[in-house]
Amino acid sequence: MTKILIADDNRQITSILEEYSKKEGYETVVVYDGLQAMEKIRSNSFDIVLLDVMMPKMDGFEVVREIRKASDIPVIMITARGEDFERIMGLDIGADDYIVKPFSPQEVMARVRAVLRRLSKETIKQKKSLLQIDNLVIDIDDYIVTINSNKVMLTKKELELLWTLASSIGKVFTRDNLLNILWGYDYYGDTRTVDTHVKRLRAKLNEYPHDKWDVITIWAVGYKFEEKNEK
């Protein structure tokens, strides 16, 4: 589940944002000043932060600077002042988007979805473009997969699914993880989509011998790419 931190000293605004975030299916944590925001960020893992600029104890700009020292978590800044220099400064210090009050909560949620969607698509592209595991070679730039130099005819989504799993050998991905990474946080399908694509991917991979690696099902959880060591 997507986890969102909402930081604003205006409790009416946090209440509205929390309500709409929960409607989107997000897990929410709410704080009312900059120091609380930093404490939560240091002790939790968030997918995105909604951050007011004018907060007590530590303003939003300071919070973003602190976040960027150690994390690339996406941040959307919220302010009652719409001056260009503030927006530019916020973006320059590392904010991913900027919203001016008064705002529509639906627009805020649309901005959240857009930022998460963009980042989920970039997750694959930011990794190295060529991956080789024994007789398996995945070229994510040219969308080519080969096993023993035989080209495996995968769809774009099947290839991205294989890349996601194989680039994190041994890591278990839940179905929700894979749905969010590959289809985006605003995709309204269910996790059966993931199961269907894994089934098709396996069928194509199994046309070729590969005794040193495989895509493994973790019962009731999800999937992982497993590299098998010689005994």
PyRosetta script that sets phi, psi and omega in degrees:
from pyrosetta import init, pose_from_sequence

init()
pose = pose_from_sequence("MTKILIADDNRQITSILEEYSKKEGYETVVVYDGLQAMEKIRSNSFDIVLLDVMMPKMDGFEVVREIRKASDIPVIMITARGEDFERIMGLDIGADDYIVKPFSPQEVMARVRAVLRRLSKETIKQKKSLLQIDNLVIDIDDYIVTINSNKVMLTKKELELLWTLASSIGKVFTRDNLLNILWGYDYYGDTRTVDTHVKRLRAKLNEYPHDKWDVITIWAVGYKFEEKNEK")
pose.set_psi(1, 136.8)
pose.set_omega(1, 177.5)
pose.set_phi(2, -65.9)
pose.set_psi(2, 132.0)
pose.set_omega(2, -177.5)
pose.set_phi(3, -113.3)
pose.set_psi(3, 125.6)
pose.set_omega(3, -173.3)
pose.set_phi(4, -123.5)
pose.set_psi(4, 134.5)
pose.set_omega(4, 175.1)
pose.set_phi(5, -100.2)
pose.set_psi(5, 127.7)
pose.set_omega(5, 177.9)
pose.set_phi(6, -112.3)
pose.set_psi(6, 119.0)
pose.set_omega(6, -177.1)
pose.set_phi(7, -124.1)
pose.set_psi(7, 109.9)
pose.set_omega(7, -179.7)
pose.set_phi(8, -161.4)
pose.set_psi(8, 137.8)
pose.set_omega(8, -179.6)
pose.set_phi(9, -81.5)
pose.set_psi(9, -5.6)
pose.set_omega(9, 176.6)
pose.set_phi(10, -91.1)
pose.set_psi(10, 107.4)
pose.set_omega(10, -173.7)
pose.set_phi(11, -68.5)
pose.set_psi(11, -26.1)
pose.set_omega(11, 176.0)
pose.set_phi(12, -66.3)
pose.set_psi(12, -41.5)
pose.set_omega(12, 179.1)
pose.set_phi(13, -67.8)
pose.set_psi(13, -44.5)
pose.set_omega(13, -180.0)
pose.set_phi(14, -62.6)
pose.set_psi(14, -36.2)
pose.set_omega(14, 179.3)
pose.set_phi(15, -63.7)
pose.set_psi(15, -43.1)
pose.set_omega(15, 179.3)
pose.set_phi(16, -65.9)
pose.set_psi(16, -46.6)
pose.set_omega(16, -179.2)
pose.set_phi(17, -64.7)
pose.set_psi(17, -37.5)
pose.set_omega(17, 177.8)
pose.set_phi(18, -64.8)
pose.set_psi(18, -42.6)
pose.set_omega(18, 179.7)
pose.set_phi(19, -60.4)
pose.set_psi(19, -47.5)
pose.set_omega(19, -177.9)
pose.set_phi(20, -71.4)
pose.set_psi(20, -33.1)
pose.set_omega(20, 177.2)
pose.set_phi(21, -64.2)
pose.set_psi(21, -41.7)
pose.set_omega(21, 179.2)
pose.set_phi(22, -66.5)
pose.set_psi(22, -34.2)
pose.set_omega(22, 175.7)
pose.set_phi(23, -62.9)
pose.set_psi(23, -30.3)
pose.set_omega(23, 177.6)
pose.set_phi(24, -78.6)
pose.set_psi(24, -7.2)
pose.set_omega(24, -178.9)
pose.set_phi(25, 89.9)
pose.set_psi(25, 14.4)
pose.set_omega(25, -179.0)
pose.set_phi(26, -86.7)
pose.set_psi(26, 146.2)
pose.set_omega(26, 168.7)
pose.set_phi(27, -83.3)
pose.set_psi(27, 130.7)
pose.set_omega(27, -173.4)
pose.set_phi(28, -118.1)
pose.set_psi(28, 145.0)
pose.set_omega(28, 170.0)
pose.set_phi(29, -128.6)
pose.set_psi(29, 132.1)
pose.set_omega(29, -175.6)
pose.set_phi(30, -117.7)
pose.set_psi(30, 134.1)
pose.set_omega(30, 173.7)
pose.set_phi(31, -133.9)
pose.set_psi(31, 165.6)
pose.set_omega(31, -170.3)
pose.set_phi(32, -123.4)
pose.set_psi(32, 5.8)
pose.set_omega(32, 173.2)
pose.set_phi(33, -153.5)
pose.set_psi(33, 168.8)
pose.set_omega(33, -174.5)
pose.set_phi(34, -66.9)
pose.set_psi(34, -35.9)
pose.set_omega(34, 179.5)
pose.set_phi(35, -66.0)
pose.set_psi(35, -41.8)
pose.set_omega(35, 175.9)
pose.set_phi(36, -60.7)
pose.set_psi(36, -39.8)
pose.set_omega(36, 179.6)
pose.set_phi(37, -59.7)
pose.set_psi(37, -47.2)
pose.set_omega(37, -179.1)
pose.set_phi(38, -65.3)
pose.set_psi(38, -37.7)
pose.set_omega(38, 178.0)
pose.set_phi(39, -61.2)
pose.set_psi(39, -43.8)
pose.set_omega(39, -179.9)
pose.set_phi(40, -67.4)
pose.set_psi(40, -40.3)
pose.set_omega(40, -179.1)
pose.set_phi(41, -65.1)
pose.set_psi(41, -37.5)
pose.set_omega(41, -179.8)
pose.set_phi(42, -71.6)
pose.set_psi(42, -25.4)
pose.set_omega(42, -174.2)
pose.set_phi(43, -109.1)
pose.set_psi(43, -0.7)
pose.set_omega(43, -178.6)
pose.set_phi(44, -135.6)
pose.set_psi(44, 167.4)
pose.set_omega(44, 174.4)
pose.set_phi(45, -113.0)
pose.set_psi(45, 114.1)
pose.set_omega(45, -179.3)
pose.set_phi(46, -110.5)
pose.set_psi(46, 151.5)
pose.set_omega(46, 176.2)
pose.set_phi(47, -88.4)
pose.set_psi(47, -26.5)
pose.set_omega(47, -179.3)
pose.set_phi(48, -162.9)
pose.set_psi(48, 153.6)
pose.set_omega(48, 179.9)
pose.set_phi(49, -124.4)
pose.set_psi(49, 131.0)
pose.set_omega(49, 168.6)
pose.set_phi(50, -101.4)
pose.set_psi(50, 119.3)
pose.set_omega(50, -165.5)
pose.set_phi(51, -131.1)
pose.set_psi(51, 118.0)
pose.set_omega(51, 174.8)
pose.set_phi(52, -72.3)
pose.set_psi(52, 146.6)
pose.set_omega(52, 180.0)
pose.set_phi(53, -76.9)
pose.set_psi(53, -52.2)
pose.set_omega(53, -174.1)
pose.set_phi(54, -91.3)
pose.set_psi(54, 91.4)
pose.set_omega(54, 178.6)
pose.set_phi(55, -126.1)
pose.set_psi(55, 152.7)
pose.set_omega(55, 177.2)
pose.set_phi(56, -70.9)
pose.set_psi(56, 159.9)
pose.set_omega(56, 174.8)
pose.set_phi(57, 72.7)
pose.set_psi(57, -43.9)
pose.set_omega(57, 175.9)
pose.set_phi(58, -155.7)
pose.set_psi(58, 120.8)
pose.set_omega(58, -176.7)
pose.set_phi(59, -77.0)
pose.set_psi(59, 170.4)
pose.set_omega(59, -175.3)
pose.set_phi(60, -61.2)
pose.set_psi(60, -35.0)
pose.set_omega(60, 178.8)
pose.set_phi(61, -63.7)
pose.set_psi(61, -43.2)
pose.set_omega(61, 178.0)
pose.set_phi(62, -63.0)
pose.set_psi(62, -40.0)
pose.set_omega(62, 179.8)
pose.set_phi(63, -61.8)
pose.set_psi(63, -45.0)
pose.set_omega(63, 179.7)
pose.set_phi(64, -61.8)
pose.set_psi(64, -43.4)
pose.set_omega(64, 178.7)
pose.set_phi(65, -58.8)
pose.set_psi(65, -42.3)
pose.set_omega(65, 179.1)
pose.set_phi(66, -66.5)
pose.set_psi(66, -42.1)
pose.set_omega(66, 179.1)
pose.set_phi(67, -59.2)
pose.set_psi(67, -45.6)
pose.set_omega(67, -173.8)
pose.set_phi(68, -70.8)
pose.set_psi(68, -12.0)
pose.set_omega(68, 174.9)
pose.set_phi(69, -69.4)
pose.set_psi(69, -23.6)
pose.set_omega(69, -173.5)
pose.set_phi(70, -138.0)
pose.set_psi(70, -6.4)
pose.set_omega(70, -172.1)
pose.set_phi(71, -148.3)
pose.set_psi(71, 151.5)
pose.set_omega(71, 174.1)
pose.set_phi(72, -109.9)
pose.set_psi(72, 22.9)
pose.set_omega(72, 176.9)
pose.set_phi(73, -54.1)
pose.set_psi(73, 133.7)
pose.set_omega(73, -179.5)
pose.set_phi(74, -66.0)
pose.set_psi(74, 139.7)
pose.set_omega(74, -178.7)
pose.set_phi(75, -129.3)
pose.set_psi(75, 128.6)
pose.set_omega(75, 171.3)
pose.set_phi(76, -110.2)
pose.set_psi(76, 120.4)
pose.set_omega(76, -178.5)
pose.set_phi(77, -91.1)
pose.set_psi(77, 145.4)
pose.set_omega(77, -179.0)
pose.set_phi(78, -125.7)
pose.set_psi(78, 132.5)
pose.set_omega(78, -178.5)
pose.set_phi(79, -144.5)
pose.set_psi(79, 152.7)
pose.set_omega(79, 175.1)
pose.set_phi(80, -86.1)
pose.set_psi(80, -11.6)
pose.set_omega(80, -178.1)
pose.set_phi(81, -108.2)
pose.set_psi(81, 130.8)
pose.set_omega(81, -173.9)
pose.set_phi(82, -105.0)
pose.set_psi(82, 20.7)
pose.set_omega(82, -178.8)
pose.set_phi(83, -63.3)
pose.set_psi(83, 141.9)
pose.set_omega(83, -178.5)
pose.set_phi(84, -59.0)
pose.set_psi(84, -40.4)
pose.set_omega(84, -174.7)
pose.set_phi(85, -63.6)
pose.set_psi(85, -32.7)
pose.set_omega(85, 178.6)
pose.set_phi(86, -68.3)
pose.set_psi(86, -45.2)
pose.set_omega(86, 179.5)
pose.set_phi(87, -62.2)
pose.set_psi(87, -44.1)
pose.set_omega(87, -179.4)
pose.set_phi(88, -63.6)
pose.set_psi(88, -43.0)
pose.set_omega(88, 179.7)
pose.set_phi(89, -63.2)
pose.set_psi(89, -43.8)
pose.set_omega(89, 179.5)
pose.set_phi(90, -59.5)
pose.set_psi(90, -44.3)
pose.set_omega(90, 179.3)
pose.set_phi(91, -69.1)
pose.set_psi(91, -37.8)
pose.set_omega(91, -179.3)
pose.set_phi(92, -65.9)
pose.set_psi(92, -33.0)
pose.set_omega(92, -177.9)
pose.set_phi(93, -86.9)
pose.set_psi(93, -3.0)
pose.set_omega(93, 171.7)
pose.set_phi(94, 127.5)
pose.set_psi(94, 2.0)
pose.set_omega(94, 176.1)
pose.set_phi(95, -68.9)
pose.set_psi(95, 148.9)
pose.set_omega(95, -179.3)
pose.set_phi(96, -92.2)
pose.set_psi(96, -23.0)
pose.set_omega(96, 178.8)
pose.set_phi(97, -159.7)
pose.set_psi(97, 168.2)
pose.set_omega(97, -173.5)
pose.set_phi(98, -143.9)
pose.set_psi(98, 128.3)
pose.set_omega(98, -179.0)
pose.set_phi(99, -124.8)
pose.set_psi(99, 135.0)
pose.set_omega(99, -178.9)
pose.set_phi(100, -102.2)
pose.set_psi(100, 133.8)
pose.set_omega(100, 174.1)
pose.set_phi(101, -76.3)
pose.set_psi(101, 150.8)
pose.set_omega(101, -7.6)
pose.set_phi(102, -72.4)
pose.set_psi(102, 148.1)
pose.set_omega(102, -177.6)
pose.set_phi(103, -130.8)
pose.set_psi(103, 162.5)
pose.set_omega(103, 171.7)
pose.set_phi(104, -87.5)
pose.set_psi(104, 128.2)
pose.set_omega(104, 178.2)
pose.set_phi(105, -60.2)
pose.set_psi(105, -29.7)
pose.set_omega(105, 176.6)
pose.set_phi(106, -64.9)
pose.set_psi(106, -36.8)
pose.set_omega(106, 177.9)
pose.set_phi(107, -67.2)
pose.set_psi(107, -39.9)
pose.set_omega(107, 178.4)
pose.set_phi(108, -59.9)
pose.set_psi(108, -45.0)
pose.set_omega(108, 179.7)
pose.set_phi(109, -64.8)
pose.set_psi(109, -36.2)
pose.set_omega(109, 176.9)
pose.set_phi(110, -64.7)
pose.set_psi(110, -39.7)
pose.set_omega(110, 177.5)
pose.set_phi(111, -65.1)
pose.set_psi(111, -41.3)
pose.set_omega(111, 177.8)
pose.set_phi(112, -59.6)
pose.set_psi(112, -48.3)
pose.set_omega(112, -179.7)
pose.set_phi(113, -61.0)
pose.set_psi(113, -40.5)
pose.set_omega(113, -178.2)
pose.set_phi(114, -64.8)
pose.set_psi(114, -43.7)
pose.set_omega(114, 179.4)
pose.set_phi(115, -64.6)
pose.set_psi(115, -45.2)
pose.set_omega(115, -179.7)
pose.set_phi(116, -64.7)
pose.set_psi(116, -39.3)
pose.set_omega(116, 179.2)
pose.set_phi(117, -63.8)
pose.set_psi(117, -44.5)
pose.set_omega(117, -179.9)
pose.set_phi(118, -62.1)
pose.set_psi(118, -43.4)
pose.set_omega(118, -178.4)
pose.set_phi(119, -69.6)
pose.set_psi(119, -36.0)
pose.set_omega(119, 179.4)
pose.set_phi(120, -66.3)
pose.set_psi(120, -35.8)
pose.set_omega(120, 178.3)
pose.set_phi(121, -71.9)
pose.set_psi(121, -31.6)
pose.set_omega(121, -179.5)
pose.set_phi(122, -76.9)
pose.set_psi(122, -17.8)
pose.set_omega(122, -177.7)
pose.set_phi(123, -55.7)
pose.set_psi(123, -45.0)
pose.set_omega(123, -179.4)
pose.set_phi(124, -70.4)
pose.set_psi(124, -45.1)
pose.set_omega(124, -172.6)
pose.set_phi(125, -68.0)
pose.set_psi(125, -28.0)
pose.set_omega(125, -176.7)
pose.set_phi(126, -75.6)
pose.set_psi(126, -15.2)
pose.set_omega(126, 179.3)
pose.set_phi(127, -81.4)
pose.set_psi(127, 166.5)
pose.set_omega(127, 178.1)
pose.set_phi(128, -58.9)
pose.set_psi(128, 149.7)
pose.set_omega(128, -168.6)
pose.set_phi(129, -86.2)
pose.set_psi(129, -14.4)
pose.set_omega(129, -177.3)
pose.set_phi(130, -126.4)
pose.set_psi(130, 130.4)
pose.set_omega(130, -178.3)
pose.set_phi(131, -131.0)
pose.set_psi(131, 129.2)
pose.set_omega(131, 177.7)
pose.set_phi(132, -126.9)
pose.set_psi(132, 127.4)
pose.set_omega(132, 176.3)
pose.set_phi(133, -131.9)
pose.set_psi(133, 105.8)
pose.set_omega(133, -175.5)
pose.set_phi(134, 54.3)
pose.set_psi(134, -119.5)
pose.set_omega(134, -176.2)
pose.set_phi(135, -90.8)
pose.set_psi(135, 5.8)
pose.set_omega(135, -180.0)
pose.set_phi(136, -99.9)
pose.set_psi(136, 128.5)
pose.set_omega(136, 175.5)
pose.set_phi(137, -126.7)
pose.set_psi(137, 127.8)
pose.set_omega(137, 178.3)
pose.set_phi(138, -119.7)
pose.set_psi(138, 121.8)
pose.set_omega(138, 175.6)
pose.set_phi(139, -110.1)
pose.set_psi(139, 101.7)
pose.set_omega(139, -174.6)
pose.set_phi(140, -74.3)
pose.set_psi(140, -25.6)
pose.set_omega(140, 178.8)
pose.set_phi(141, -69.7)
pose.set_psi(141, -46.2)
pose.set_omega(141, -177.8)
pose.set_phi(142, -96.1)
pose.set_psi(142, 0.9)
pose.set_omega(142, 179.6)
pose.set_phi(143, 53.9)
pose.set_psi(143, 57.1)
pose.set_omega(143, 178.7)
pose.set_phi(144, -128.3)
pose.set_psi(144, 133.6)
pose.set_omega(144, 174.1)
pose.set_phi(145, -125.5)
pose.set_psi(145, 131.3)
pose.set_omega(145, 176.2)
pose.set_phi(146, -129.0)
pose.set_psi(146, 147.8)
pose.set_omega(146, 171.3)
pose.set_phi(147, -126.5)
pose.set_psi(147, 120.7)
pose.set_omega(147, -173.8)
pose.set_phi(148, 52.0)
pose.set_psi(148, 40.7)
pose.set_omega(148, 179.3)
pose.set_phi(149, 69.2)
pose.set_psi(149, 5.0)
pose.set_omega(149, 175.1)
pose.set_phi(150, -90.7)
pose.set_psi(150, 126.8)
pose.set_omega(150, -178.3)
pose.set_phi(151, -72.9)
pose.set_psi(151, 128.5)
pose.set_omega(151, 178.2)
pose.set_phi(152, -98.4)
pose.set_psi(152, 123.7)
pose.set_omega(152, -174.3)
pose.set_phi(153, -85.2)
pose.set_psi(153, 92.4)
pose.set_omega(153, 179.8)
pose.set_phi(154, -106.2)
pose.set_psi(154, 150.6)
pose.set_omega(154, 169.9)
pose.set_phi(155, -72.8)
pose.set_psi(155, 167.3)
pose.set_omega(155, 179.9)
pose.set_phi(156, -58.2)
pose.set_psi(156, -45.6)
pose.set_omega(156, -179.1)
pose.set_phi(157, -67.2)
pose.set_psi(157, -38.9)
pose.set_omega(157, 178.0)
pose.set_phi(158, -62.3)
pose.set_psi(158, -41.3)
pose.set_omega(158, 179.5)
pose.set_phi(159, -66.4)
pose.set_psi(159, -42.8)
pose.set_omega(159, 179.1)
pose.set_phi(160, -65.3)
pose.set_psi(160, -35.2)
pose.set_omega(160, 175.7)
pose.set_phi(161, -63.5)
pose.set_psi(161, -47.2)
pose.set_omega(161, 178.8)
pose.set_phi(162, -62.1)
pose.set_psi(162, -44.1)
pose.set_omega(162, 179.5)
pose.set_phi(163, -60.0)
pose.set_psi(163, -45.9)
pose.set_omega(163, -179.2)
pose.set_phi(164, -59.0)
pose.set_psi(164, -45.3)
pose.set_omega(164, -179.5)
pose.set_phi(165, -69.9)
pose.set_psi(165, -48.0)
pose.set_omega(165, -173.2)
pose.set_phi(166, -71.2)
pose.set_psi(166, -25.6)
pose.set_omega(166, 179.9)
pose.set_phi(167, -79.8)
pose.set_psi(167, -4.5)
pose.set_omega(167, 175.5)
pose.set_phi(168, -133.0)
pose.set_psi(168, 67.1)
pose.set_omega(168, -175.1)
pose.set_phi(169, -56.3)
pose.set_psi(169, 129.5)
pose.set_omega(169, 177.9)
pose.set_phi(170, 86.8)
pose.set_psi(170, -14.2)
pose.set_omega(170, 180.0)
pose.set_phi(171, -79.1)
pose.set_psi(171, 131.6)
pose.set_omega(171, 178.0)
pose.set_phi(172, -87.9)
pose.set_psi(172, 123.0)
pose.set_omega(172, 175.3)
pose.set_phi(173, -103.0)
pose.set_psi(173, 126.0)
pose.set_omega(173, 173.2)
pose.set_phi(174, -70.9)
pose.set_psi(174, 163.3)
pose.set_omega(174, 177.3)
pose.set_phi(175, -61.3)
pose.set_psi(175, -38.4)
pose.set_omega(175, 177.3)
pose.set_phi(176, -64.0)
pose.set_psi(176, -40.3)
pose.set_omega(176, 176.2)
pose.set_phi(177, -54.6)
pose.set_psi(177, -51.9)
pose.set_omega(177, -176.0)
pose.set_phi(178, -66.5)
pose.set_psi(178, -37.4)
pose.set_omega(178, 178.5)
pose.set_phi(179, -61.9)
pose.set_psi(179, -43.9)
pose.set_omega(179, -179.2)
pose.set_phi(180, -69.5)
pose.set_psi(180, -41.6)
pose.set_omega(180, -178.5)
pose.set_phi(181, -66.0)
pose.set_psi(181, -43.7)
pose.set_omega(181, -170.3)
pose.set_phi(182, -95.6)
pose.set_psi(182, -29.9)
pose.set_omega(182, -177.6)
pose.set_phi(183, -110.1)
pose.set_psi(183, -14.5)
pose.set_omega(183, 177.6)
pose.set_phi(184, 97.7)
pose.set_psi(184, 154.4)
pose.set_omega(184, -175.2)
pose.set_phi(185, -70.2)
pose.set_psi(185, -17.8)
pose.set_omega(185, -179.6)
pose.set_phi(186, -99.9)
pose.set_psi(186, 11.9)
pose.set_omega(186, 178.1)
pose.set_phi(187, -75.8)
pose.set_psi(187, 131.6)
pose.set_omega(187, -173.8)
pose.set_phi(188, -100.5)
pose.set_psi(188, 7.7)
pose.set_omega(188, 173.9)
pose.set_phi(189, -75.2)
pose.set_psi(189, 177.9)
pose.set_omega(189, 179.5)
pose.set_phi(190, -112.3)
pose.set_psi(190, -179.2)
pose.set_omega(190, -172.4)
pose.set_phi(191, -70.8)
pose.set_psi(191, -10.4)
pose.set_omega(191, 175.0)
pose.set_phi(192, -62.9)
pose.set_psi(192, -25.7)
pose.set_omega(192, 174.6)
pose.set_phi(193, -57.9)
pose.set_psi(193, -42.9)
pose.set_omega(193, 178.7)
pose.set_phi(194, -63.4)
pose.set_psi(194, -47.5)
pose.set_omega(194, -179.5)
pose.set_phi(195, -58.1)
pose.set_psi(195, -41.9)
pose.set_omega(195, -179.8)
pose.set_phi(196, -62.8)
pose.set_psi(196, -44.1)
pose.set_omega(196, -179.6)
pose.set_phi(197, -68.5)
pose.set_psi(197, -36.8)
pose.set_omega(197, 176.6)
pose.set_phi(198, -64.1)
pose.set_psi(198, -42.7)
pose.set_omega(198, 179.5)
pose.set_phi(199, -59.8)
pose.set_psi(199, -45.5)
pose.set_omega(199, 179.8)
pose.set_phi(200, -67.2)
pose.set_psi(200, -40.0)
pose.set_omega(200, 178.6)
pose.set_phi(201, -61.1)
pose.set_psi(201, -47.1)
pose.set_omega(201, -180.0)
pose.set_phi(202, -60.5)
pose.set_psi(202, -42.5)
pose.set_omega(202, -178.7)
pose.set_phi(203, -58.8)
pose.set_psi(203, -39.6)
pose.set_omega(203, -179.7)
pose.set_phi(204, -73.9)
pose.set_psi(204, -40.3)
pose.set_omega(204, 178.5)
pose.set_phi(205, -65.7)
pose.set_psi(205, -35.3)
pose.set_omega(205, -176.6)
pose.set_phi(206, -73.3)
pose.set_psi(206, -3.4)
pose.set_omega(206, 173.7)
pose.set_phi(207, -73.0)
pose.set_psi(207, -11.9)
pose.set_omega(207, -177.1)
pose.set_phi(208, -128.4)
pose.set_psi(208, 147.0)
pose.set_omega(208, -179.7)
pose.set_phi(209, -67.9)
pose.set_psi(209, 136.3)
pose.set_omega(209, 177.0)
pose.set_phi(210, -157.2)
pose.set_psi(210, 79.8)
pose.set_omega(210, -176.7)
pose.set_phi(211, -86.7)
pose.set_psi(211, -1.7)
pose.set_omega(211, -178.3)
pose.set_phi(212, -101.1)
pose.set_psi(212, -4.6)
pose.set_omega(212, -177.9)
pose.set_phi(213, -158.7)
pose.set_psi(213, 161.4)
pose.set_omega(213, 177.3)
pose.set_phi(214, -168.6)
pose.set_psi(214, 162.4)
pose.set_omega(214, 171.8)
pose.set_phi(215, -93.8)
pose.set_psi(215, 118.8)
pose.set_omega(215, -171.1)
pose.set_phi(216, -109.0)
pose.set_psi(216, 139.7)
pose.set_omega(216, 173.0)
pose.set_phi(217, -87.4)
pose.set_psi(217, 130.6)
pose.set_omega(217, 171.7)
pose.set_phi(218, -102.7)
pose.set_psi(218, 108.2)
pose.set_omega(218, -169.6)
pose.set_phi(219, -52.5)
pose.set_psi(219, 129.3)
pose.set_omega(219, 177.0)
pose.set_phi(220, 66.6)
pose.set_psi(220, 7.5)
pose.set_omega(220, -179.8)
pose.set_phi(221, -121.4)
pose.set_psi(221, -64.9)
pose.set_omega(221, -176.6)
pose.set_phi(222, 173.4)
pose.set_psi(222, -132.9)
pose.set_omega(222, -173.2)
pose.set_phi(223, -140.3)
pose.set_psi(223, 158.2)
pose.set_omega(223, 171.9)
pose.set_phi(224, -148.2)
pose.set_psi(224, 159.7)
pose.set_omega(224, 173.3)
pose.set_phi(225, -97.0)
pose.set_psi(225, 125.2)
pose.set_omega(225, -176.3)
pose.set_phi(226, -116.1)
pose.set_psi(226, 129.5)
pose.set_omega(226, 173.9)
pose.set_phi(227, -98.4)
pose.set_psi(227, 124.3)
pose.set_omega(227, -174.9)
pose.set_phi(228, -94.8)
pose.set_psi(228, 125.6)
pose.set_omega(228, 178.6)
pose.set_phi(229, -83.9)
pose.set_psi(229, 146.2)
pose.set_omega(229, 177.2)
pose.set_phi(230, -68.8)
pose.set_psi(230, 139.4)
pose.set_omega(230, 177.7)
pose.set_phi(231, -95.1)
pose.dump_pdb("model.pdb")
